Amino acid sequence: MTGFSFGKKSMEHEPARAGVDHAEAGREIAEPSTAKPAFAGATRTTDFIQDQVLMQIEPAAAVRMSQEALAAQVEELVGKIAGQHRLLVNETEQRTISARIVDDMVGLGPLEPLLRDESVSDIMINGYKKIYVERRGKLELTPLHFRNDAHVMHVAQRIASWVGRRVDDSSPMLDARLADGSRVNVIIAPLSLRGPCISIRKFSRTIMSFSRFTELGTVSPELGRALEIAARCRLNIVISGGTGSGKTTMLNALSAMIDRNERIVTIEDTAELQLQQPHVIQLETRPPNIEGYGEITQRDLVRNALRMRPDRIIVGEVRGGEAFDMMQAMNTGHNGSMSTVHANSARDAVSRIENMILMANVNLPINAIRAQMASALDLIVQTERMRDGVRRVTEVAEVAGMEQYILTLGSLFAFRYQGENPDGTLRGSFDRRGGRPRFMNRIKYFGLADAFLDAIGTGRSEEASP
């Protein structure tokens, strides 16, 4: 067999490893008396075959092979080992074992089938025994697991090597991105008391539209129309919400409304935005190297973006001093800029941005900061993943201005909970609050005043009419 070596001893005469009785393991697969012994026997047999295969493979030769050729040869070797040790393994099981071995050799082990599963949006490894996933907004425990903590560490170190970083006792945390764009966080002992933990936010290649949002119950038709108009008319928008609430998905949908002739600069810690316009510049932060030098922060990139003649600046998530530079950009001719922020409500989002500007060590009085925010921000869109797993826009608020040095908000839409359907989904309505936002002159400039007032439930007025 090309690329593999059987070593000095014949496998026929090699003693059983790890106390596995091959005939007994084979009988447990062939004639399971109960579910538990059958599962245990199958697991021991799979582990035994995997160990035997890995002992016979020349790693240098395997790395040079294509994944298809490697899979074919591993499957052939699995069949030979099963036959020589009289293990009752059918063709389907051989393919499954072979795929698991190849995933371990060139991929991320038991995570590979989850990465290929399009219904999975998040993968969470809590030590080697527990692998959770998120499907349709809800967490569930999978039957998959690693062999031990060392197996998890091997996968974590492989991820780190792909991005030229390391994860070990001296550097126990890692943020990285997989080749498909998925975002990865790793934390190990001594910081993690449950062994190595890995969190993967999978990169979605599906761009959601507002019509699809309406079908899923994320927005109402009127709310979707109002947000489309807001993005087209170059309002400055902040999307607020908790982790996994759909902020980036909403930002992608809003960005789809941007005119194709505009120059857009995006700034992210990990590139997730999927803008379809032809004139997009994507910037990504850089962590410090092993010696602690060379870090490029979002604030550095926002400042640089201002020198790149952008029409709009989109910051994936403001979380520090770059909030001040973002407000500066919105106030200096870059209307239509967008960003996201972690917060529990529209009011909390305003407070968080205010605190982040203070973190930038700006020697400005708080009233000046609030006045700048009132001038820069137009809309805050609050998203939430609710207990039925559906992500909804729970509030859309305009930044109305200042009253006695307090930043005031005006609610345009709010989700009102009404009950629960028989299938467990929540029932509610997206109430329109009406009113006349202060940014109506800009909406009118783009010729969409009547459509926007109809969407928010105000109706046409003489001032808004042509």
Residue pairs with C-beta under 8 A, 6 or more apart in sequence:
1 73
1 76
1 77
2 61
2 73
3 57
3 58
3 61
3 62
3 64
3 65
3 70
3 73
4 56
4 57
4 58
4 61
4 62
4 73
4 77
5 56
5 57
5 58
6 56
7 55
7 56
11 52
11 56
11 80
11 81
11 84
11 85
12 84
14 52
16 22
16 48
17 48
17 51
17 52
18 44
18 47
18 48
18 51
20 44
20 45
20 47
20 48
22 45
22 48
22 85
22 86
22 87
23 86
24 41
25 41
25 44
25 45
25 48
25 87
26 45
26 86
26 87
26 88
26 89
27 41
27 88
28 37
28 38
28 40
28 41
28 42
28 45
29 38
29 41
29 42
29 45
29 87
29 88
29 89
29 93
30 88
32 38
32 41
42 93
45 87
45 89
46 97
46 100
47 147
48 85
48 87
49 78
49 81
49 82
49 87
49 89
49 97
50 97
50 100
50 101
50 104
52 81
52 85
53 74
53 77
53 78
53 81
53 101
54 101
54 104
54 105
56 77
57 74
57 77
57 105
62 70
62 105
63 106
65 73
67 102
67 106
70 102
70 105
70 106
71 98
71 99
71 102
74 98
74 101
74 102
75 94
75 95
75 98
78 89
78 94
78 97
78 98
78 101
79 89
79 94
81 87
82 88
82 89
82 94
89 97
99 112
100 109
100 110
103 109
103 110
103 111
103 112
103 113
108 115
108 155
108 158
108 159
109 146
109 151
109 154
109 155
110 131
110 144
110 145
110 146
111 123
111 125
111 131
111 144
111 155
111 198
111 200
113 144
114 120
114 123
114 131
114 133
114 142
114 144
115 123
115 178
115 180
115 182
115 200
115 202
117 133
119 135
119 136
120 133
120 134
120 135
120 202
121 133
121 134
121 135
121 201
121 202
121 204
122 133
122 134
122 199
122 200
122 201
122 202
122 244
123 131
123 132
123 133
123 198
123 199
123 200
123 202
124 131
124 132
124 133
124 134
124 139
124 197
124 198
124 199
124 200
125 131
125 132
125 146
125 152
125 196
125 197
125 198
125 199
126 132
126 194
126 197
127 149
127 152
127 194
127 195
127 196
127 197
128 145
128 146
128 147
128 148
128 149
128 151
128 152
128 195
128 196
129 145
129 146
130 141
130 145
131 141
131 142
131 144
131 145
131 146
132 139
132 140
132 141
132 142
133 139
133 140
133 142
134 140
134 244
136 389
137 385
137 388
137 389
137 390
137 391
138 389
146 152
146 155
149 195
149 196
152 195
152 196
152 198
153 167
153 188
153 196
155 198
156 167
156 174
156 186
156 188
156 196
156 198
157 166
157 167
157 168
159 167
159 174
159 176
159 178
159 184
159 186
159 198
160 166
160 167
160 174
160 176
160 186
162 176
162 178
162 179
163 176
163 177
165 171
165 174
165 176
165 287
166 174
166 290
167 173
167 174
167 186
167 188
168 188
169 189
169 190
171 290
172 187
172 188
172 189
172 190
172 191
172 192
173 185
173 186
173 187
173 188
173 191
174 184
174 185
174 186
174 187
175 183
175 184
175 185
175 269
175 270
175 287
176 183
176 184
176 186
177 183
177 184
177 270
177 271
178 184
178 200
178 203
180 202
180 203
181 203
181 271
181 272
182 200
182 201
182 202
182 203
183 200
183 201
183 203
183 270
183 272
184 198
184 199
184 200
184 201
185 198
185 199
185 200
186 196
186 197
186 198
186 199
187 196
187 197
188 195
188 196
188 197
189 195
189 196
203 272
204 249
205 274
207 252
207 253
207 256
207 274
207 276
208 249
208 252
208 253
209 253
209 256
210 219
210 224
210 225
210 227
210 228
210 253
211 224
213 219
213 224
213 253
214 220
214 221
214 224
216 390
216 391
217 390
217 392
217 425
218 246
218 390
218 391
218 392
218 393
219 227
219 392
219 393
219 430
220 413
220 429
220 430
222 413
222 430
222 432
222 454
222 455
222 456
222 457
223 393
223 396
223 413
223 430
223 432
223 455
225 451
225 455
226 396
226 412
226 413
226 452
226 455
226 456
227 253
227 254
227 381
227 393
227 396
228 257
229 443
229 448
229 451
229 452
229 455
230 237
230 254
230 378
230 379
230 452
231 237
231 254
231 255
231 256
231 257
231 258
231 336
231 338
232 257
232 258
232 259
232 446
232 448
233 442
233 443
233 445
233 446
233 448
233 452
234 312
234 335
234 336
234 442
234 446
235 335
235 336
235 378
235 379
235 439
235 442
236 330
236 335
236 336
236 337
236 338
236 376
236 377
236 378
236 379
237 254
237 338
237 339
237 378
237 379
237 380
237 381
238 338
238 339
238 340
238 341
238 349
238 353
238 377
238 379
238 380
238 381
239 247
239 250
239 251
239 254
239 338
239 339
239 340
239 341
239 380
239 381
239 383
240 247
240 340
240 341
240 342
240 343
240 345
240 346
240 348
240 349
240 380
240 381
240 382
240 383
241 247
241 340
241 342
241 343
241 382
241 383
241 384
241 385
242 342
242 344
242 384
242 385
243 342
244 385
245 383
245 384
245 385
245 391
246 383
246 385
246 391
247 317
247 340
247 383
248 272
248 273
248 316
248 340
249 391
250 381
250 383
250 393
251 273
251 314
251 316
251 338
251 339
251 340
252 273
252 274
252 275
254 338
255 264
255 273
255 275
255 277
255 314
255 338
256 275
256 276
258 264
258 275
258 277
258 312
258 336
259 277
260 277
260 278
260 279
261 279
262 277
262 279
262 311
262 312
262 336
263 279
263 281
263 308
263 309
263 310
263 311
263 312
264 275
264 277
264 279
264 280
264 281
264 310
264 311
264 312
264 313
264 314
265 280
265 281
265 283
265 305
265 308
265 310
265 312
265 313
265 314
266 273
266 275
266 280
266 281
266 282
266 283
266 313
266 314
266 315
266 316
267 283
267 284
267 285
267 298
267 301
267 302
267 305
267 313
267 314
267 315
267 316
267 322
268 282
268 283
268 284
268 285
268 298
268 315
268 316
268 317
269 284
269 285
269 298
269 316
269 317
270 284
270 316
271 282
271 284
272 316
273 282
273 314
273 316
275 314
281 305
281 308
281 310
283 301
283 304
283 305
285 295
285 296
285 297
285 298
285 300
285 301
286 294
286 295
286 296
287 295
288 294
288 295
297 320
297 321
297 322
298 315
298 318
298 319
298 320
298 322
299 320
299 321
299 322
299 325
299 360
301 322
302 313
302 315
302 322
302 325
302 326
302 329
303 325
305 313
305 329
306 313
306 325
306 328
306 329
306 332
306 334
310 334
311 334
311 336
312 334
312 335
312 336
312 337
312 338
313 326
313 329
313 334
313 337
314 337
314 338
314 339
315 322
315 326
315 337
315 338
315 339
315 340
316 339
316 340
317 339
317 340
317 341
317 342
318 326
318 339
318 340
318 341
318 353
318 356
319 341
319 342
319 356
320 356
320 359
320 360
321 356
321 357
321 359
321 360
321 361
322 356
322 360
323 353
323 356
323 357
323 359
323 360
324 356
324 357
324 360
324 362
325 360
326 337
326 339
326 376
327 353
327 357
327 372
327 373
327 376
327 377
328 372
329 337
330 337
330 376
330 377
331 372
331 375
331 376
335 442
341 349
341 352
341 353
342 352
343 349
343 351
343 352
343 382
345 382
345 395
346 380
346 382
346 395
346 397
346 409
346 411
347 397
347 409
349 380
349 382
350 373
350 377
350 380
350 399
350 407
350 409
353 373
353 377
354 366
354 369
354 370
354 373
354 407
357 364
357 369
357 373
358 366
358 369
362 369
364 372
366 405
367 405
370 402
370 405
370 406
370 407
371 402
373 399
373 407
374 399
374 401
374 402
374 407
377 399
378 398
378 399
378 437
378 439
379 396
379 397
379 398
379 399
379 412
380 395
380 396
380 397
380 398
380 399
380 409
381 393
381 395
381 396
382 393
382 394
382 395
382 396
382 397
383 391
383 392
383 393
383 394
384 391
384 392
384 394
385 391
386 392
386 426
387 426
388 420
388 424
388 425
388 426
390 425
390 426
392 415
392 428
393 413
393 415
393 430
394 414
394 415
395 411
395 413
395 414
395 415
396 411
396 412
396 413
396 414
397 409
397 410
397 411
397 412
398 409
398 410
398 412
398 437
398 438
398 439
399 407
399 408
399 409
400 408
400 409
400 410
400 437
400 438
401 407
401 408
401 438
402 408
410 433
410 435
410 437
411 433
412 432
412 433
412 435
412 437
412 456
413 430
413 431
413 432
413 433
413 456
414 430
414 431
414 433
415 428
415 429
415 430
415 431
416 428
416 429
416 430
416 431
417 426
417 427
417 428
418 427
418 428
418 429
419 426
419 427
419 428
420 426
420 427
421 427
432 455
432 456
432 457
433 456
433 457
434 456
434 457
434 458
435 456
435 458
436 453
436 458
436 461
437 443
437 456
440 449
440 452
440 453
440 464
443 449
443 452
444 464
449 464
450 460
450 464
450 465
453 459
453 460
453 461
453 464
454 460
